[in-house]
Amino acid sequence: RIPLPPRRRVMHIAVAGILIQGGYLLGVFEAIRQGMGAGLAALIVGLQPVLTAVLGSLVSERITGRQWLGLGLGLAGVTMVVWERLSLTGLSVTSVAAATAALLSITCGTLYQKRHAPVFDLRIGSVIQFSAALMLVIPVSLLFENRQVAWTGQLIGAWLWSVVALSLGATSLLFLLIQRGAATKVASLMYLTPAVTAVMAWILFGEILSGIMVIGMAVTAAGVASMLRTVPIRTVPGPSPVR
């Protein structure tokens, strides 16, 4: 039997879950539903590593010059990857607000979890977080959705992918990374999402990988590598003991 964490720890895990699981996904899906293009949504959410670094440096984390350079390179690379898919069609105050809310939600959720509940059993922690996020999603769905579902193969496939690959797989991996690394370093890996998505679309759907996208992937990879690189601390040897 898996022991339950203390009540205070359960509360912290639940708050992080509402932000990471609920607020982030609701914001992204609502921005796209309001007509925002996927490229622009990816670019706005792609600001997460920079925002995490800024907020983290104000709280507790020390960001080196090399890491700031990596953040800049990563953002430039993401912009290049999504540049040809950027569209201002369907842009509205509502869609921008939703995407911004998603950005703030996952950023604050990552920092909150790193600070208050960095280590927990993934099995019980995931149950707590999904349950807490559900308490946010259900009222929003009842208020704004018509509760009519047209079941199609595409919908079922997207649903299974969201549940298994994203909610269970990717989120569990994110939690493991939060346990083992600084929040800014963990967030920098989010820069790789547009590049990986573009490669998957090329493999699965035959979408074109343009030259600027490939260059952007290389720039993104260089930025992330710069963020993750740990510079060893050199120690000056002391004088030999006198015998």
Secondary structure, DSSP 8 states (H G I E B T S, - for coil): ------HHHHHHHHHHHIIIIIIHHHHHHHHHHTT--HHHHHHHHTTHHHHHHHHHHHHT----HHHHHHHHHHHHHHHHHHGGG---TT--HHHHHHHHHHHHHHHHHHHHHHHH-----HHHHHHHHHHHHHHHHHHHHHHH--------HHHHHHHHIIIIIIIIIIHHHHHHHHHHS-HHHHHHGGGHHHHHHHHHHHHHH-----HHHHHHHHHHHHHHHHHH---------------
